[in-house]
Amino acid sequence: MEDAVQFETRQNPWWLLLLGGILNIIVGILLLTSPASAIVLVWVLGLYWVIQGIFTLIGMFLDHSAWGWKLFAGIIGILAGIMVMRGISLAPVGTTMLITNIFVLILGIQGLIAGAVMLVMAFKGGGWGMGILAVLSIIFGIILILAFGELGTARVLIWVVGIFAVGGGIVQIFQAFRQRSE
């Protein structure tokens, strides 16, 4: 009899997925219902990056698999979020105009990196929910990179982030309850 090689990774606790899903839905609804203010958008996305980076680091301590990628993605998310939120507080209008286009590119790259990390985790036992989030994140990154420098970039950013945040949040919540029942 041949022994099958299994790649297993511990999943994050169900409650951490649930909190992340709720956070995603709240951010998504906020962006979709009040897209008029680019300043609020940039600040909320900076806050989102910080919180998502913290969740990634917490997940790293709870599950040590792919810890290097989790550490990298968590630190990048936190630093990018802090830089964006700090820029908004120092010069709201100028920073918003400057950051919106640059932010789209950075967010697109971060989406690709986070998607790649989640895809690896999904194939190592993270489950279908992690795989769906990975694909959504990669699509999100590609759309934002392609929108870089175009007129209406802020509008594209608002809708893409809002839709993917709500969709990703719903998937995370379903995954959390599925994981809890196992």
Secondary structure, 3 states (H helix, E strand, C coil): CCCCCCCCCCCCCHHHHHHHHHHHHHHHHHHHHCCCCHHHHHHHHHHHHHHHHHHHHHHHHHCCCCHHHHHHHHHHHHHHHHHHHHHHHHCHHHHHHHHHHHHHHHHHHHHHHHHHHHHHHHHHHHCHHHHHHHHHHHHHHHHHHHHCCCCCHHHHHHHHHHHHHHHHHHHHHHHHHHHHHC
